[in-house]
């Protein structure tokens, strides 16, 4: 098996780590903390940007369903990057839970879309650490948006 192929792994979801994050409805609600949520959202936006840059470096799949899924997953990450940046920006401007909940819900939708498309794509093994970092941050933010 050739080195590049060996270093690639089938992803259980492009953002498999993100996919394992508990949806807000299942997370235990946390008391709103504007500063904490803002800091986490900024870290999440940076982590998703870093993940997207890394995924963009992955070689294109051979023509076929996996290649189409790879391009769709890249688009999902582009939208996820934009939306996480919007969440961080809105929180930094002082918008609270009610104002930013729709943005967070959109992030969850994009995460699920990326997971579905990523199931059919391949990513470099080194990318998994970046997925795990984004997952951890999303898991930390989720309780602030959970139903009380």
N, C-alpha and C positions, 0 to 999 in steps of 0.2 A: 504494500500500500504506500502510496506516495506521501511525503511529509506533510504537504498542505492538507490533503484529505484526512490524514491521521489527526491533524490538529483541529479538524472541524467536528462538531458534534451535532446531532439532531437536537433541536431545541424542543422541549416539551411545551414551549410557548416562547415566542421571541422575547417576551418579558416574563418568562416562566416564574421568576421570583416575584414579579409584580402580580402575576396571576394568583399567587397563593395568598395575597393580602386579603384579609377579611373585609368583606363589604361593610360600609358604615352601619348598616342595619344590624349586623351581627357583632360588631365591635362594642365593647362596653363604653358608654358615653363618658367623656372627660369634661370637666368644667372648662369653659372657654378661657384661653390664655392668649391674648392677641400677640404678645411679644414672642411667645414660644411657637405658636402656629406660623407666624410670619417667618421666623428663623428657619423652621422646618421646611416651609414652602420654598424659601430661597435655596436651601440645600437640595431639595427635590428638583427644582428647575435646573440647577447646575448638574446634578447627577444624570438627569434625562438628557441634557445637552451632550454630556460626555459619552453617554451610552449611544446616542444617535451618531455622533462622530465616529465612534468605534464601529458600529454596525455598517455605516457607509463605507468603511474600509474593507469589509468582507468582500471577497470575490463574488461576482455574479454566478448564480446557479446556471446549469445547462438549460437550454430552452425547454419549456414544459410547465406543468403545474407548480413545481417547487419554485421556479423562477418568478412566475406571476405572484405567488404567495410572498416571496422575498421582497418584491417591489411594493406590494400592498403593505407589508409589515413596515417597510421603510417609510411609507407615507403615513401610516399610523403613528410612527415615532415622530415624524415631523409635526403632526398635529398635536401629539402629546407634549412635545417640547414647547410649542406655542402656548398651549393651554396651561402648562405648569408655570410658564413665565408670567402668564396673565394672572394666575392665582397669586403668585408672589408679589406682583406689582399691586394688585388690588388690596391685598392685606397690608402692604407697606404704606399705602395711601390712607390706611385707617378703616377700610371696610371690614365689617365684622362677619360673624358666622352666617347670618341670614343673607347678607349681600353676596357672600362668596360660595355659599352652598351649591348653587347651580354650576359654578365653575368646577368645584370638586366633583360633583356628579358627572360632569362631562369627562373629567379625567378618568373616572371609574369606567365609563363607557369606552373611552379610547383604550384603556388598559385591556379591557375584555376583547376589543377588536384586534389589538396587537397580539394578544395571546392566541386567538383563533388563527390568525394568519401566520403567526410564528410557528405553529405546530407543523406546518408544511415546509418550513424553510430550514436552512442550516446556518449556524453562527459559529464563530471561532470560540474555542474553549476559553480563551482569555477574556472574552466578553462576559462570561458568567459572573465574574466578580462585580462588574458594573451593574449587572441586573440585580444582584443581591443587595448592593448599596441602595439602589432606587427602591427596591422592595422594602428594605428596612425603614427608609424615610416615609414611604407611603403608609406602612403599618403604624408609624408613630403619629401621623396626621389623622388617620382614620377615626380614632376615638373622639376627636374634637368635632367631627361631623356626624357622629352616630346619633340616632334618635334617643332623646332622653326619656 
